[in-house]
Amino acid sequence: MASSVRLPTLPSLLLATLAGVYALVMLGATTSVTDALASCSGWPTCDGRVLVPLSDPAAVALAHRLIAVVVGLLLVVVVLAAVRQAEPRRVRFALGCVLVGYLAQIGVGALTALERASPFVGVVHLGLGMAIFAALVAAFAWSLEQRHPTFRSPAREPSTQSAQPTAVTIQPTRRDVILAYLSLTKPRLMWLLCLVALAAMAFAAGPALPVGTVLATLVGGVLAIGASGTFNHVLERDVDRRMQRTSERPLAVERIPVHRALAFGFVLALLSIGVFLAFVNTLAAVLGLAAIVFYSVIYTLVLKPNTVQNTVIGGFAGALPALIGWAAITGTLSLPAIVLALVIFAWTPAHFYNLALIFKRDYAQGGFPMLPVVRGDRTTRKHIMWYAGATMLAVAWLAAVGSLGWLFAAVAIVAGLAFVVMILRLHVHQTHSAAWHTFHTSNGYLGVLLVAIILDAMLI
């Protein structure tokens, strides 16, 4: 679509309401609001005060309530706009649930402030806020799907003609061979996965982060990622020849013999497990081995060629570094580690489905049942929005169980809004350029969140 397409009124209102509700959820999940309530008796004012100095902890509680009023008014306008514009029934139903839930949320919030209710009421308050946000995400995705439809693209049959390996007419140099082996390890994946593990370690250890354990965990993780990538290259070498995007990979063009690539992968795997066992702990070694086996065997051989849910279930591979990082510090697994892994798990489809849109024909050529190949671009865009919303909810849960503070909350709100705006642009423009921008934004979104966890855990 042309870039001159104007944003409809309802999606604009929904976006603003979504941002406001998420800000309320994130602020409510952090300890800042919880601590502020202790200094703010009464409701809706604080001891009859409407204005307090910014240095007063009660200012946080009053700001939270002021935002709630603005969001409530926005929500009423959104519901009226949906009725007036005759939005689909499911959109109006979702917004009706949001409105009812929001009124209930006000009551629960007042009860919490006035009666100093039990912690269970606070959990209900946060849970209801997350449910309201989820319903808003659903309404937003359905509204965009209705306003910016595309024809469903049927799955293409894999071509019987394979792209032939490029003939090697020049003897490769030592540098060429080294670069070929390096490419087997998929180095582009390493920085983000290592950042996940580092964030988990900082989250678990706080300011007393042991440098030796960090270095050993990152080295073991890099070796595990390299082994997984190498085995993936070996197992997909025939399919890689059929796909334009991968037809120049080292094994597809026979730049490296298969038996040497296999040996390289096993050496990396053994070194990885050895580093974990010698310098970290047994649980980290077990999880590292699980990551190699899951990506190399379960994802590559079982999930990717056989189910449209391959990307969703495959997100478990990317989530394992969070568990490895936490286990490296504590020797155990606990709820914050699991929720951080859930953030990565939910983020993976919202991230990777953009690539699936861009390379849809390539995946069809390779015979992979990716979501846009099987169910079309329109459904894929909707699922990107849904999984982005699920990621943002998991981030809010992480703030609650991990006692993260205002820095993490602020970064999560701003970065989450930027991510949603790019997804909205993807719905409007429906181009490869928009998908690339959303893909890179998703990378940046997760990256800044992880950095915020590290800073929040170590400096604040």
N, C-alpha and C positions, 0 to 999 in steps of 0.2 A: 504494500500500500504506500501511497505517497506520504511523505513526511508532514504534509499540510493537514492531515486528518485531525479534527478537533476533538478533544476529550469530552465525552458526554457528561452532563451534569451529575447524574446519579453516581457513576464511578468516582467522580471527583469528591462528592460528599462521602461516599463510602470509604474512600482512601483516608480522608481527614478523620472520620470516625474511628477507623481501624487504628490509625496512629495514636489517637487519644486513648482508646481502650487499652492498647498495648502499653502505653506510658503508665497508665494506672496499674496494670498488672505487674509491670516490672518494678515500679516504685513500691507497690505493696509487697512484693516478694523480697525486697531488700530489708536489711535491719534498720535502715534509716527511718522508715515510716513507723516500724514497730517501736523503736526507741522514742520517736517523737510523740507517740500516743501517751506515753507516760508523763509527758509534760503538758498534755492538752486534755484536760477533763472537760466534759460537756460536748454537746453536739447541737447544731452544726458549727457553733463557734467554740473557741477555747476559753473557758471561764468568762464568757461574755465578751471576749476580745475578738475583734475582726482583723485588726492590724497588729502585728508584733514585729520586733526587730528581726532582721535576717539571722542574727547571731543566736536567737532563741530557738531551741529545738522544736518548739511548737510551730514555727514557721513552715516546717516540712509538712506537718499534718494539715495545716490550713491550705497550703499550696495543693496538696493532694485532693482536698475537698473542693477547691476552686476548679481544678481541672475536671473533677467529676461533674460539676454543674455544667461546664461548657460542653463536655462530651454528651451529657444527657440531652441538652438542647439540640446538639447536632443530630443525635439519634432520632429525636422527634421529627426533625426536618427530613431526615433520610426516609423514615417510614412514610411520611406524607408524600414525598417525591416518588417513592416506589408505587404507592397506590395511584397517584395521579398519572404516572407514566405507564400504568398497566404492565408492570413487570411480571414475569412468569410467576405462577403460583408458588413454586418452591422458594423463589427469592423473597416474596412477601411473607411466606410462612417463617422462613429463617429470621427475617427482620422482626416479625411479631414475637418470636421466641426471645430474641435479643432484648426487645423492649420490656417484656415481662420479667426476664431475668435481671435486667438492670434495675427495675423497681425493687425486686427482691434483694438485690445487692445493696441498695441504699439502706434497706431495713437491717440487713445483717451488719453493715458498717456502723450504723447508729447503735445497734446493740453492743457491738464490740467497744465503742467509745464510751457509752454511758454506763454499762454494767461491768466493764472490765471482765468480759466473759472468758471462759476457759480457752486454752489454746486450740481446742477442737473447732470452736467457732471461727477462729482465725484461719484454720485450714479450709473450712467451708467457704469463707469469704474469698480466699485465693482461688479455690477450685471453681467457684461460680464465675469469677472473673475470667478464668481460662476458658470455661464453657461458652461464655458470651463472646469472647474473642474468636473461638473456633466457629461459632455460628456466623459471625461476621465474615470470616474468611470464606466460608461456604457461599454466602450470599454474594460476596464480591466476585468469586470465581464464576458462579452461575450467571451473574449479570454480564460479565465480560464475555463469556461464552455465547450468550444470547446476542450481544451487540456486535460481536466480531466473529461470525462463523466462517468456517472454511469447509469445503467438501471433504468428506472422509476419503482418505487415500487407501485403497485396498493393498494388501500385502503383495509384493512382487515375488514371482517365483525366482529362485536363485538361477542365475545364468549358468548354462552348461559350459560356457567358454571361460577358461581361466586366463588371467593375465600372465603372460610368460615372464619368467625372471629375466631381468636385464642381463645381457651377456657381459661377462667380465673379460675384457680384452687386454687389460693392463694388470700386471701383477700388483696386488695391493701392497702398500708399504706397511712398515711396522705401525706407523701412526694410524693408518686406516684400520688395521686389525684391532688396535687398542680402542679406537672409537666405536668399532662394531661391538666389541664386548661390553663397552660402557652402555651402549644403547640397549643392549639386552636387559639391563637392570632397571630400565624405565626411570632415569634420574629425575624427570619432571614431576614424578609423584612424591619424591622424597621430602622436599622442603615442607610441604603441608603436613604430611604424616609425622615427620619429626617434630613439627610445631605442636601437633596434637599431643604427642607423648611428653614434650617439654611442659606444656600447660598442665597436664595431669600431674606431673611431678611437682611443679610449683604449687599447685592446688593442694596436694597432699602434704608437702613439707613446709610451706610458708617461707619466711625469711631464712630459715636454717636449711637451705637446699644444699645437699652434699654434691660438690662438683664432680668428684670421682664417679659416683653412681650415675649422675646425669650423662657424663661422657660415655661410660660403658653402655648405658641403655641406648643412647643414640647410635653408637657404633653397631651394637647388636641389631638395632632396628633397621639401620641402613643395609646391613648384610641380609636381613630377612626380606626386605623389600626387593633387593637385587635378586635374590634367589627366586622369589615369587614371579617377578617380571621375566626372568630367564625361562622358567618352566612354562609360563604363558606363551612366550615366543615359540618354544619348541612345539607345544601342543596345538598352536593355531597356525603353524607355518603354511599349511595347504590353503586354509581359508584366507590368510593374509595375501596370497597371490591373486585372489579373486577381487580384492578390495583395493581401489585406487589409493586410498589413504595409507594403506599398510604394505603395498606391493613392493616397496623398497627396503623393507626390514631385512636385517642381515641374513636370517634363515630363509626368508622368502626368495632372496636372490642368491642363496647358497654361498654367501661370503664367509660363513663359518660352518664347518661340518656339524651335523646334528649331535654326534657323539661327544664332540668337544663342548658344545653348548650344554649338554646334559651334565657332563663332568663339572663344568664351571658352576652350574646351578647347585649341584650337590655340595661342592666345596664351600660355596657361599652359605648354604643352609647349615652345614656342619660348623662353620666358623661362627655363625650367628648364635646357634645353641651353645657352643662352647663359651663364647663371651658372656652370655647370660648366666650360664652355670658358674663360671669362674669368678665373675666380678659383680653380679647382681644377685639373683636368687632363683630358686627352682620354679616358683610360680611364673615369673617373667619368662623363663625358658619354655615352659609348657605353653604359655600364651603365644610366644613367638613361633613355636612350631605349629600351633593351631592356625595362626595367620598364614603361614606358608602353605599348609595343606588346604585351607579353605579357599584361598585365592587360586592356587594352582590346579586343584582337583575339583572341588565342589563348584566354584564359580565358573571356571574355564570349561570344564567338561560336562557338568550337569546342568547348571542354571543358564548360562549364557546362550547355548544353542537350543534350549528346550522350553523355556517359559518366558512369557512377557513380563513376569515379575523378577527377571534376572537382576535388574539394577537395584530394585528395592531390597531383595534378600541379600544381594551382593554387598550392600552397604555395611554388613557385619564385618567384612574384611577391613574397611576403612575405620571402623569403630574400635577394633582391637588395640591399636596403639594407645588409646586412652586408658584401657584396662592395663596394658603393659606398663605404662608410665606410673600409674597409681601403685601397681603391685611392686614395681622396682623400689619405691620408697617405703611402703608399709608392709610388704610381704603378704598382703591380704587384699580383698576387694570389698568395697562398701558402697552405700547408696550414691554418694557424690560421683564416684567413678562410673557407676552404671548410668547415671543420668547424663554425664558428659559423653559417654559412649552413645547414648540415645540421641544426643544432639547431632553427632556425626552421622549416625544411622539415618535420621530423618532428613538431614541436609543433602545426603548423597543423591537421591533422585531429583531434588530441586536443582542440583548442580549439573548432573550428568545428562538429564533429559534435554538440555539445551544442545549438547553435542549430538545427541540422537536426532534432533530436528535437523541440524546442519548436515549430518552425514547419513540421512535416512536412506538414500539410494544405495550408498555404499554398504550399509548394514543389510539391506534387502539382497544386494548382490552376494553378500557373504552367507546369506541364509539365517541371519540372526533375527529372532522375533522381538525386536525392540518395540517399545510402545508406539512411536509414530508409524512404524511399518505396519503393525497389526491393527491399531485403533485410530490412527490418523493424527494430524497435527493439532486439531482442535482439542481433542481429549488430552493430548500431551501438555499443551499449554495450561489447561485447567489443573492437571496433576502437579505441574510445577508450582502453581499458586498454593495448592493444598499442602504440598510437602514443605514449602517455605513457611506456611502458617504453623505446621506441626513443629518445624525447627524452632520457630520463635517461642512456641509454648514450652518446648523442652528447655530452651534457654532460661525462661522465667522460672521453671521448676528448679533448674540448676542454681539460680540465684537464691532460691528459698532454702534448699537443702544444704548449700555450701556456704551460707552466710556471706555472700559477696556483697560489696557495698555500692556506693553511688557511682563510682567510676565505671564499673561493669554495667550498671543499669543504664547510664547515659550512653555508653558506646552501643549497647544492645538496641536501644530505642532508635538512635540515629542510623546505625548500620542496617537495622531491620527495615526502616522506612525506605532507605536507598534501594535495598534489594526488592521490595515490593513495587517501588516506582519503575524499576527496570523490567519487572515481570509485566506490569501494566503496559509499558511500551511494547513489549513483545506481543501482547495481545492485539494492540492497535496496529502495529506496523507489519508484523508477521513476515519478517525478512531474516535472512541468514545473518545480516549485520546486527539486527536486534538480538538474535539468539546468542551471537558472540559476546555482545555487551552484557547480556544477562549472565552468561557463563563466567565472564571475568569478574563481574560484580559479586557473584556468589563466592568466588575464590577470595575476593577482598573482604566480604562479609565475615566469612569464617576466620580468615587471618586476623582481622582486627579484634574479633571476639576472643580469640586465643591469647593474643597479646594483652588484652584487657584483663583476662584471668590471671596471667603471670604478674602483671603490675599490681593488680588488686591484692593478690595473695602475698606478694613479697614486699610491697612498699607501703601499703595502707593498713 
